[in-house]
Amino acid sequence: MKEQDSGDLWVFGYGSLMWRPGFDYLERRAGLVRGYHRSLCVYSFHHRGTPQRPGLVMGLDRGGSCRGAAFRVPAERRAETIAYLREREQVTSVYLERFAPVALDNGHVTPALVYVVNRDHEQYAGRLDIDEVVAIVRRGHGVSGHNPDYVRNTLAHLHAMGVRDAWLEEVVRRLDGQEDPEQEAHNEAHNAPASAERVA
C-alpha cells in the first residue's frame, strides 16, 4: 500500500462498509472509482460463510467503475482506522490494499483506501453463473450473519444513494423467489467480460 502516511484518510466502501463502516469519520460522500467494478466474487469463509460452506461477498474486481461511499477519517484516527480495517477485511488476506483516486460528489478527486480482490487467492470466485451465485448466497452464514441479508443490505444502500445495479437486483429477486426472465439480457451482460465503462 503506497500513499502518504499522514493527514486525513479517505476510505472507499462498496459493500458492507457503506452501511456499517465501524469507524469514526468526519464526512461521508458518494464517490466513484474507475478501473474496478463491484462484484460478488469473493468466497466468504468467515463473515458470511465457512470454509465448508462458503458464502459470497463483494470485491472490487478489475475493469469498469464502481459507485460507493467515501468516508473522511481525521488524521489522528488514521492509524487505528487502517488497523481496524485490516482486522475486519483481511481475516484471510483475500484483498489487496490499494489507494485509488475517488471522484467525490462535490467535484473533488482524492486518493482513498480501497480493498481490491486478489485474483490469485483461493477465495477468488471470479464470474459465477447467476444461479450458482443465488444458491451459494442462500446457504451462506458466518460470524457476521446470513449471506442473503448482506446482499439485500448492499442493494438497499445502493438504491438509497440512487445507484442501480440490474444484475444485483436480479440476484435479490431470485433470493426472494421472484425470478424475472426479462432480466436475462442483464445477466448475460454481467457474465461477459467487464467493459471499461461499466458502472456497478
CORRA-V829360 format. One record per pair of residues at least 4 apart in sequence whose C-alpha atoms are under 6 Angstrom apart, sorted by the first residue. I is the first residue (numbers start at 0). J is the second residue. If there is no record, write none. Layout:
((I/J) (I/J))
//
This chain:
((0/96) (0/97) (6/74) (7/72) (7/73) (7/74) (8/71) (8/72) (8/77) (9/70) (9/71) (9/111) (10/69) (10/70) (10/111) (10/112) (11/68) (11/69) (11/111) (11/113) (12/16) (12/17) (12/67) (12/68) (13/67) (14/57) (14/153) (15/19) (16/20) (17/68) (24/71) (24/72) (25/71) (25/72) (26/70) (26/71) (27/69) (27/70) (28/68) (28/69) (29/67) (29/68) (29/69) (29/103) (29/104) (30/66) (30/67) (30/68) (30/69) (30/101) (30/102) (30/103) (31/65) (31/66) (31/101) (31/102) (32/64) (32/65) (32/101) (33/64) (34/61) (34/62) (34/63) (34/64) (35/59) (35/60) (35/61) (35/62) (35/63) (35/64) (36/59) (36/60) (36/63) (36/64) (36/65) (36/199) (37/58) (37/59) (37/65) (37/199) (38/57) (38/58) (39/55) (39/56) (39/57) (40/58) (40/123) (40/124) (40/125) (41/55) (41/56) (41/122) (41/123) (41/124) (42/53) (42/54) (42/55) (42/122) (42/124) (43/47) (43/48) (43/53) (43/54) (43/55) (44/48) (44/49) (44/50) (44/53) (45/49) (45/141) (46/141) (46/142) (46/143) (47/54) (47/139) (47/140) (47/141) (47/146) (48/52) (48/53) (48/54) (48/139) (48/140) (48/141) (49/53) (53/139) (54/135) (54/136) (54/139) (55/136) (58/116) (59/115) (59/116) (60/116) (62/193) (62/195) (63/194) (63/195) (63/196) (63/197) (64/197) (64/198) (65/198) (65/199) (76/80) (84/88) (85/89) (93/117) (93/120) (94/114) (94/115) (94/116) (94/117) (95/114) (95/115) (95/117) (96/114) (97/112) (97/113) (98/110) (98/111) (98/112) (98/113) (99/110) (99/111) (100/109) (100/110) (101/108) (101/109) (101/110) (102/107) (102/108) (103/107) (103/108) (118/123) (133/137) (136/146) (136/147) (137/147) (139/146) (140/144) (140/145) (140/146) (148/152) (157/162) (158/162) (164/199) (166/186) (172/177) (172/178) (173/177) (173/178))
//
